[in-house]
Amino acid sequence: MEIKEPKTISQLIQERQPVKVKTITNERQDIIRQFVEEINKERIGTKYKPLTGRAVAIKLGMIKTNQGLYEFLSICRDYKNRNGSFGKRFFGGAKIK
């Protein structure tokens, strides 16, 4: 049985506060925000730092249409619901060919 280190107050506050959303000006930014929220939910309590919207947008640059982004978001969420990891499907499926 592993003993976990106690969390600091700043870590607890960060987990409880929703991500501050800057001004969303178009539909693509809203879809990318959904990707960021899902990925960062899985990163809490791990060695990985939260991703920024810019990093995700660059990774998704190969998908040109909003319809394509919605389809990929749906695929990632479906994979997560079938006992997988959203991030695993995201990073495995968003490779530039």
N, C-alpha and C positions, 0 to 999 in steps of 0.2 A: 504494500500500500504506500503510495507516494504522498508526501506531505507538500501541499502547495504553499507557496509564499503568500502572505496576506497582501491584498491589493492596497495600493495607496489611494488616498482620497481623490487625487486627480484622475486616476484610472476609473474609479467608480463614477465620478462626475461625467467623464467622457462617455462611458457606457450608457448613462441615463439620458444625456442630452441628445436630441435629434441633430442630424447634420444640418448646419445652417445652409440654407439654399440661397444662393445668390440669384439675382434676377434671371429667370428663365425667359428667353425671348423667342424661342421657337420649339417646335415639336421634337426635333432631333435632340436638343439639349435635355428635354424632359425624359426621353428614352434612355439617354446616357446616364442621367441621374439615377434612374432605376437600376441600371447595371452597377453603378458605384455603390449604392445602398446595399444591394444583395451581396456583393463581393466583400464589402467592409464588415458586414454582419458576421461573416465566417472568420474574419481575421482578428476579431476581438479575443484577447487572451492567448494569441500565438506570437511567434517571433516576427511575423510579417507586419509591416507598417500599413496603415490604411492607404488606399490608392486615391489619387486625385481624379477629378473629372477629365482633366486634360490627358492623363495617361491612358484612361479608358477610351477616350475619343480617338487618340492616335492609333490604339490597338484596333478599333473598329472602323478605321478609315477605309478599309477595303470594301465595306458594305456601303453602297452608295445611296440606297433608298431607305426611307423610313419604314416601308413595308418589310424590307429585308431585316432591319433592326428588330422590328416587332417579332418576326419569325424566329430570329436567333434568341431573343429574350425568352420566348415561349419554349424553345428547345432546352435552354439552360434551366428554366424553372421546372420543366417536366423531368429532366434528369435529376434535379435535386429532390423532387417528390418521389422518385423511384429509388430512394436511398443512396443517392450519389451526392456530389458536392457541386454547387453552382460554379464556384471558381475553377474547379477541375475541368468542367465542361467548357467554360468560357475560355480558359487559356489553351485548352486542347483544340477547340474549334475555331479560334480566331487567329490562325496562323496564316501569314502571307505566303501565297504560293507563287 
